[in-house]
Amino acid sequence: MVPADYMKSARKNASPARKKNRASISFPPEVYGELEKLAAAKKVSLAWIVREAAEKYLADQWPLLAERK
C-alpha cells in the first residue's frame, strides 16, 4: 500500500500539462456494461473510452476547435 503522504507529494509535483479535471458521470446499467465490454476488448480503461468519445463529440460539434490542436 502506498503511504498517503507520498500520494499528496506526487500530486503536488505533477506537471501542469498532466493535470486533468475530474468528472463524476452516471450511466444507465446497460450503457455502462457496454462501455466495460468495449474497454476490455480494446484493453484500455473505461475512462479512456469516455474521454475518446467526448473528444470525438466535440470535434464533430465544433470542427474549428479540433483544428486548433
N, C-alpha and C positions, 0 to 999 in steps of 0.2 A: 504494500500500500504506500502511496506517495504522501509525504507529510504535507499538511495544509499550508505551512509556511513556504514550502517550495513552490506550490501552485500559485500562491499570491505573487511571489517574486518573478515567476515565469511569465505571468500575465503582464506585470509592470514592464518587463523587458521586451515585450512583443513589439516588433517593428510596426510603425503606423500603416504600412502597406498591407499588413496581415490582419489588421483589426477588422472585425465584421460586426454588423448589428445582428442581434438575435430577434427571432420572432417565434411566437407560440401559435401554432396553426392546428385547428381541429378538422378532421376529415370524417366523413361517414365511414363506417367499418368496411364496406365493400371497396371504397376508393383506397383506403389505407392498405387493405390486403393486396390490391393490385400493385400499388406502389412498392410494397415489400417484395412481391414476386419479381417485379421489374428490376429492382435494385440487386436482388440476389442473382438474377440471370446475368446482369451486366457486371457483377462483382464490384459494385460501388455502394456507397451509403444511400439511405433513403434521402438524407439531406442533400446529397449531390443531385439526385433525380429532381427534387423540388427546386433547387437553385437553377439547374439547367432549364427546367420548364419555365421558370419565371423570367430568365434571361431571353428565351425564345419568344415568350409572350410580349415582352417589352420591345424587342426588335420588330415583331410583327405590327405592333400598335403604333410605334414611333420609330420608323426607319431612320430618321435623321440622328436619333440618339445612338443607334447601333453603329453608324458610320464614324462617330467620334472616338470609338475605342481604338 
